[in-house]
């Protein structure tokens, strides 16, 4: 039976937001309250550096660390890491685990925080089957080898992921053919974009968060100068299963792309809606990212936005669910529908806000409204040396900066030093930075 001497604060998800919340709570929780950090994997990975790890040999060793009580919590701590273990059901006052913890698969809690992040195509984020750290490392090494072998790389989607992936490949392979296809007139998704009819469009997209037009144009110009075949205002036609069958049955040696991603067995014809045909033997998908909100959706579909898949939260970051209870769950990071970009910086601010309110609830104090402030920024590296960024400073507005600052702040190390610094357990962790 789960130890009843403590009131459990359950955190589901040990990536950026979840780990940041742990660090905020460790020093502020009163006695008698215990943190349980739960993750399906036996390791933590750093998504900001995952694209480089999928391209550049040696970087796979930099993006993973062992997820254990001893690496997360100080010596003698009452808090626990439960990993690898998977939460399979959310209930009003408890969660159900795949494997027993302290003799039971049901863990009661005082409060629970959902920090499950988003789902991206592998290898940017590990597949659910890669629970062992070596599985993920091997997947990254396989990706590196396939990209090395590829003759012509086609990137579908010009959001931040597509741009950063193109930059990593170009930095390592200066002469490799790269085509990037995006459905807008500039890269990223501009906050306001002129349309042919003169109207302004304000997109609402989780996949490619709205960005300032200055940054979008700056990145577009940078990418064009790096010998990238940039196709804008067009979409790739991804073959359906039915068309795959037709292609396969009509001509087994067809050069038509069958819709599979990654390394192809030969050069394939990738077609666009505007009638262009691009040949590629490695196709990289950088669209279709989704919030990892299935647990909430199963428990209460009305607590999840039908269009975006984001978990509905109020101004205190509490999940809005009549079934799960509007007081029992918080949601932070990429999985929540908090307005704004899905960045690690804002995930950390949400973790700090949730920690304040959790402690306030314990002490019967008023809750504090989440307020990210007006300072913000989006840094988009294009390999270790190039990139562009927008920085919003209170009273001064939004400024666009170039490669020098982006390389210094993010591009060279991809914030790995800050990630390692967030591990405060008795067992010190190290990675080659």
Phi, psi and omega in degrees: 000138181300135182307122183265005181284346183238153167266120188274135168255105184269126176244118183260107182114121187249021177278210190306304184293316182296316180291322177297321179296320176305310183295328177290324186278330187308318186270354186242343181291135175285167178301149179093353178248134186236134175273131172241108180264118188244136176211147182287340183258158177273003183219160172253144178235158184249100188297333182298328181258005186292326180296317177294323179295332179280349183245316192259117179304138181097333181285343177299330180286347184268347191252005180230143176219149182292130183262100183219161176304321184288337178268343183258321187246152180294165179300136177079008183290147175278347184284157186224146166260130177248095183200142358280128176202149187241132172282124184251349179202141173257133176235174187298317183237012182201166173236153179254133181258157175291321181236150184297146170233126183051041172086006182213148174271352177255125183242114177286155180217159170278313174216154176231143181236126179266117181226050188274356173070214183234167178251125176234154177301143176294150008263012180302322171232144184298144170294152179298342179278346184266062182285330178278140184300325181292332177298316180291319179300317179293324178295320178294319179294323177296319177299315179302316182292320180294320178294322177299320182284336186295143177268320184219117184259130177245124181253123182261105180112125183247038170282195183299322181295312180298318180295314182295321178296315178302319180295320179294318179293315181297321181296324181273329184232085186299335185251001182289140180286128181227130174239132179239124184244128184222147188269015178235175183279347172224170173291167184062198177235097184300146178297318172227131184227127179295132177257161181305330182273004177090354180281166176254140178246130175246097186287154176235093188225129173282323186299315180229092188301147179303136181227164181289140184299325179300317180293317180301315180292322180297316179293322179300315179295320180297313182296320180298330181281351185258028176059041175257131175282100187259119179247115183249166180054041180207158181232144174284137174273111180269115184301142176276171178300324181294316179290328175301317181295320180296316179299313183297318184285328185280325183199104184293342180258017182301144177273359179291139176290137183264005178097357179279152182250162184093201183288131178263166181279351176193176176296133182238154177272116176256124185255150179245166180295334179271009174091006178280152177234121181243134178268132179208147175243007170217119182245124182248124181265120177236037171230165173092013175298140182226148174297142180273071190245015186301321180304315180291319182298320178295320182287321183199099184297335180286350178271003181235135177295130185292326183278313186267335186081005180280146179284131181285127177231159177266191184291349177259005182075021177271138180294133182268086182222124176284333181282313181278344182097129185281001181247350192265333187240142167247160171221131183224160177083204187299339185279344186264160180266027173301131181299151177117174179295153175267079181243160179295325179301313180288329175298321178294320178296322178293322176299317179296318180294317179297321180297317179300315183288327176298315179291322177298320178298319179299321183265010179057040177257160179297147177282155182249132179293135176294129181219107182285351183078183182257353176282140178187173180188159175224114180254123182240099178288151171236078191079182185288340187251339187243172177147182177211160183208156170242138180232126178255120183244130180309134177073347181252343179093198183253132181240146175255131179238161188254201192299322184302309180291320181298317179298316182292315186283321188225317193302316185291310185255349181053035175065019180299325180296322178290323179297311179300322180294343180276352179270113189242025181282171179295328178269110185288140180252148180219146171221153179285108181260000000 
